[in-house]
Amino acid sequence: MKWVEGAKEGIVVAGGQGEGSALAQLSCPNGIFVDTLGTLYVADWGNSRVMRWTQGDKKQGTVVVGGNDEGKGANSFHCLRGLSFDRQGNLYVADYNNHRVQRFSIE
């Protein structure tokens, strides 16, 4: 939700279509990052993926990494708990039950 100063209610900026795995849905979001362009990245714990919503695109997001069910593979997660980016644009994902942090180079 986005909260505008003085507003009485928030604005849904990602998900909001009930729990699920469709590109317009999230399942237990567990971390967000907003870049300087207003692009929103969401650690979608229940779907084992990181989603991206560009500013103004409220209908559906895109899968950035993951989405391959829970696992130990290089593009899989087991309870992702958060995410961040470095200055070079690399994505870091905290993968709780795999006891690791993964780095991804995304364009």
Secondary structure, DSSP 8 states (H G I E B T S, - for coil): -B--TT-SS-B--S--S-BSSSTT-BSSEEEEEE-TT--EEEEEGGGTEEEEE-TT--S--EEEEE-S-B-SSTT-BSSEEEEEE-TT-EEEEEEGGGTEEEEEE--
